[in-house]
Amino acid sequence: MELLKGIASGAVLALLLTGMLTLTLGFQPDRAPGTACIRANGSVDPATAPIARDGDVYTFTDDIYGSIVLLKGDVVVDGADFVLQGTGSGTGIDGTAVSSYVNVTIKNTEIREFAVGIELSSFNEGVISGNTITSNGDGIRVSGFGQFSSSNNIISGNTITNNENGIIMEGYVVGNTISGNTIADNSNYGIALITWMPFHSPTEENIVSGNTITNNGNGIYLGESSNNFIYHNNFVNNAEQVYIENSINVWDDGYPSGGNYWSGHVCTGNPSDGSQPYILDENNTDHYPFQDPDGWVIPVDVNVDGMADVYDVVTAGEALASYLGHLRWSLAADLNRDNTVDFIDLILIARNFGMLALIIRWVCWR
């Protein structure tokens, strides 16, 4: 009996000392992960989850340890820069439970350590934006199957790093946009577009534009996926820039809009004029690659007055038909940096201001 009392006293003392040490060093005990659900009726379950509801907007009020399951469309999930923390398995934000979701936005959330960070299935008109997605298996996965496509979704402005795969689109996934993302240091694929099997519903007509794709195993993988549009991306130092299996896609937006920037590919012009294409294989070519990263970002304030307006068109027009060394030469007006101010430069300004017809009339009058 005395021995049992001694053991019990020792255990109590150990617990007290552990609690004092936790308080002294500022440690917080691990919080057990759980699942929060936004139900079809709009309620949050459990009610104690740190998610504030204002109509159809659901905003984090603290870090969440566990997953979120969506059972309702027409909602906004705003992480408010808090963390959604996993344990290496499961899905961070799960949009697969009900088919044919419409109009869901997932934004401003840091998502870590799940098998899949965000997963959408048979999902339409969704927006995934402004999230930081790191240390997951797949950062974002979008899928469709049979007659249930995933379409008109936008994945934009996210930072997707240090996952196994950055963005996976697979199955019947049509007419989606992947734009303006930083996709870096993912061990397998930065982006993958995959049709599950030949002759099945395709992954096609998606736009991949304005992304910086850096230091991934494969920058982009295309498996049985054709008729996608891939341009204005920076492909930088990926172990393999592109891996293609039985796919034919469009790699530029024509001239003068151009294609992509490829590290290690030497060409002249933003974009180059077609004489220095980047050839991926016999069926896939970027005809108008850029010599500089972000070469498609056009500095249209030609007269440097701090405003982008019609006077920039007039300034460029005054240098029309000039070249390097000419009396009327203007470096600022040579938007595509080919050492000549020509009609292409005026078109580039027109594309930014929506004044193509105005410029055509002005040039003809001149």
N, C-alpha and C positions, 0 to 999 in steps of 0.2 A: 504493500500500500504506500509506504513512504517513497518507494522508487517511482510509482506512478505519479504521486504528487510532485516529485522533483521534475519528472519529464514534462508534466503539464505546466509547471511554473516556468521551466526553461522555454517552452514553446510560446507562452504568453510574452515573456521577455523578448524573445526573438522577433515576434510580430511588432511589439512596441518599438524596438530598435529599427526595424525595417521601415516603419512608418515615419519615424523621426528622420531617418536618412533620406527618405523620399522628399520630405518637406525641406530638409536642409539643402539638398542638392538641386531642388527644383525639378525632379523627375516626375513624369506623369505615367501612371500604369497604362498598359495597352488597353485600348477600347475594343471590345469584341465587335467584329464586323457583322452587319445585318443587312436587310433588304428593306428599302422604302419603296412604296408603290403609289403612283398617281392613278387613282382608280377611274373607271369610266364615268362615274358621277362627279368627278372633280376633286374628291376628297384625297387627303394625304394619309397613308396608312404605313406606319403608326403615326398617330397625331403628334407624338413627341419628336418625330424626325425634325431636324433643323432646317425646315423648308417653309417659308412664308408664302401664303397664297394671296394674290390680289387679282381677282377675276380668273383669267386664264394664264396668268404669269406666276410662275413658281420660282422663288428666289432662295438660294442657300443663305442661311444666317450663320453657318459655322462649317468647318470641315465635316465631311461625312465619311465614315468608315464602313464601306459596304457598297451595295449596288442600288440602282434605281431602275424600276420597271415601269414602263409607260403602258397604260391601258386606255389612253384617251388621246385623240387628235386635237388639232387646233389649240395647241398650248405652246408656251415659251418656258423653257427651263434655263434659268440664268444662274450660273454658278457664282456670280459676283466675286470671281477670283479666288474662291475657296477651293479646297482640295477634295476630290473624290478618291479615296484610298482603298485599294484592294489588297489581296494577299497572294496574288499570282494566278488566280483561277477565276472563272466566272466572267460576267460582262459588267462593265461599269454602268453604262446607260443602255438599257435593253429595250429596243423597239421592235421586237419580233413576235410578241405574244398575240397581236391581232393584225391581220392583213389589211392592206389598203388604208394605212394611216394617211392623213392629209394635213399639211400645214403645221409642222412641228419645228420649232427652233431650239437648238441646243447651243448655248454660247457661254463664253467667259468662265470655263471650268478647267481646272487642272486635274487630269485623270491619270492615275498611276497604278501600275502593277495589277492588271487584269489579264486574263487570256485574250479578251477583246475590250478595247476602251469604249467604243460606241458601236452598236450594231443595229442596222436598219434592214428590215426585210419586207419586200412588197410595199415600199414606202414611196410616197409621192409628195412633191412640193415641200420637202424639208430643207432646213438650213442648219448647217453645222459651221459655226463661225467663232473666231476669237478664242479658241480653246488651246490649251497646252497639253499635249498627249504624249506621255513618255513612259518607257519601261514596261510596255505591254507586249503581248504576243502580236496581235493585230491592233494597230492604232484605231483605225476606222474600217468597218466592214459593211458594205452595202450589197444586198443580194436580191434577186428576183427569180421566180420559177414558174413554169407552166404559163398560164395566162395572166399571172400576177406579176407585172413588171415593177421595177423601181425606176421612176422617171421624174424629171424636172426637179431633182434635188441639187442643192448648191453646197459644196464644201469649200469654204473660202476663209482666208486669213488666219489659219491655224498654224501652230508650231508643233510638228510631229517628229519627235526625235527619240533615238535609242530604243526603238521597238524592234521586234523581229521583222515585221512588215509595217509600212506606214499606212497606206490606203489600199484596200482590196475591194474591187468591184467585180462581182462574179454572177454568172447566170444571166437572166433576162433583165439587163440593166441598160436603159436606153435614154438618151437625151438629158444626161446630167452634166454638171459643170464642176470641175476641180480647178480652182483659181486662187492665185495670190497666197499660196501656202509655202511655208518653209519646211522642207522634208529632208531630214539629215540624219546620218549615222544610224540608219536602220540596217540590221545585219543582213537581211535577205533582199526585200524589194522596197524601194521608195513608194512606187505606185504599181499595182498590178491590175490589168483588165483581163478577165478570164471568162470565156464561154466554157461551161462545164464539159460538154461533149460536142463533137461536130454534129451539125444538123439540129441541135437543140436551139431554143430561143437564145438570141445572141446578145453579147455585150457590144453595143455599137452606138454611133451617133453621139458619143460623149465628147465634151470639150475639155481638154487639159491645157490650161493657158496661164501664164504669169506666175508660175511656181519656180522656186529655187530648190533644186534637187541635188543634194551634195553628199558625198562620202557614204553612199549606200552600197550594199552588195551589188544590186542591179538598180540603176536609176528608175527604169520603167520596164515592166514585163508585160508582153502581149501574147496571150495564148488563145488561138482560134477567135480572135477579136479584131474585126475589121471595121472600116468606115468610121473611125474615130478621128478627131481633129486635135492635133498636138502641136502647138506653136507658142512662141513668146515665152519659153521656159529657159532657165539656166540649168544645163546639165554639167555639173562640176565634179570632177575627180571621183566619180563612181567607179567601183571596181570593174563593172561593165555598164556602159552608159545605157544601153538598150538590149533586151533579150527578146527575140521575136520567134514565135512558133505559128506558122500557117496564118499569118495576119497581114493585111494590106491596109495601111492607114495614111492619112494626110498629115504631113509634117511641116507645112508652111501655109501661110495665108495669102500666097501670091505676092507679087511685087507691086507696090513698095512696102506692104505691111511686113512681109518676111516670115522667117521660120524661128529657129531656136539658137541659143548660144551653146556651143559644145567646147568644153575645155580641151585643149590639145589640137583642135582643128584650126588651121591658119586660113583666114580669108580676109578680104578687104571690103569694108563698107558696112553700114548699119541700115538695111541689110546688104549683103553682097549681091552682085548683079546677076547671079545665075551661073557664072563661069567657074565657081568654086563650091560646088554642092557638097553636102555631107551625105555620103551614101551608106545607108544602114545595111541593106541587102538588095538583091535584084528587083524587089518589089516596093521598096521603101526608101525614099530619098527626101532629104531636106534641101530643096533647090536654092533657097535664099537664106543661108545661115548668117548670123551676126558675128562681127569681129570682136565685139565687146559684150560683157554681161549687161543685161538690161538695155541693150542697144535700141530697143523699140520704144523706150521711154523718151519722148521727144520734148526738148526744151523749147516750148513755143513762144516764150516771151522774147521775141526776136529783137525788139527795140529796147529791151532792158529798162522798162519803166515800172516794173513790179506788177504789171497787169497783163493778162492774156486776152487780147481783144482784136478788133478789126485792124487796128494800126500795125499790128505785127504782120498781117497780110500785106499791107501797103509797103512796109519796110522791106519785106522779102521781095516784093514785086519790083522795087527799085533796083534790086541787084540781079533781076532775072537775066539770064543768058551771060552772066559773068563767070569767071573761073579764077583759080588761084593766080594772083599776080595782076589781074585785070583791075582797071581804075575803079570799077563799081563793085568789086568783089566784097562779099560779106561772109565771114566765117559763121556768124550767128544764123544767117539765112540758109546755109548749107546744112540742112537738117540731117540728111543721110550721109554726110561726111564723105562725099565722093569728089570733092574739090571742084564742083560745078554747081551753080545755082540754076536750076532748071524747073520745068513744070512739075517734076516729081516732088520737089521741095514744097511747092505751092499746094500740091495735093495732100501732102502730109499735114500741112497746117489746116487745110480744109477738113480733113478727117477728124481733127480735134475740135474744130469749132462748128462743124455742121454747115459750112458755107461753101460747099463745092460749086454750086450753081453760081454764086456770087463771084467766085474767083474765075470761073470760066468766062463769065461776061466781062470781067475786068481785063483779063488777058486779051480777049478778042478786041475789046475797045482799044487797048494799048497798041 
